[in-house]
Amino acid sequence: MGVNIDSCDDDHVTALQIAAFNGNNSMVTYLLDEGADLEACNQVGMTPFHHACREGKMTVVETLLQRGADIHRTTYMGATALTLAAAG
């Protein structure tokens, strides 16, 4: 019996979101290989891709794109990955 790879905190933040936010590409790759949900969103609708774009973590952005991240998905407030990247 193991831990759910998509476990989250009270704000619906997952390990994959934290790894993407911090630019830890090796952890992002590991979590995805283990089946982490690429499109899991937190309480404001941000996915790992949104986090990586906002923080300018380009290696992670590339990895998430290669794995099929939805570039058109918006947050609950309507922000796209592009607007988050521009706001940085």
Residue, then its C-alpha position, 0 to 999 in steps of 0.5 A: m500500500g502506497v501514497n496517492i501520487d495526487s494527494c493534496d493539501d487544503d488548497h488542492v496543491t499537489a506534489l506535481q504543482i510544487a515541483a513545477f513551481n520550484g522548477n524541479n524538472s527531475m521531480v516533475t518527470y518522476l511524478l509524471d512517470e508515476g502517474a501524477d495528474l498533469e491537469a490537477c488544479n489548485q483552489v484557483g484553477m492553476t495547473p502545474f503548467h500554469h505554475a511553471c509558466r508563471e515562475g519562468k521554469m522553462t525546462v519544466v514548461e517544455t517537459l509538461l508540454q511534451r507530456g500533453a499539458d493543455i495550453h488553452r486551459t484557464t484558471y477559474m479567473g480566466a487567466t491563461a498560461l501566457t498571461l501568467a507568464a507575462a505577469g511573472 
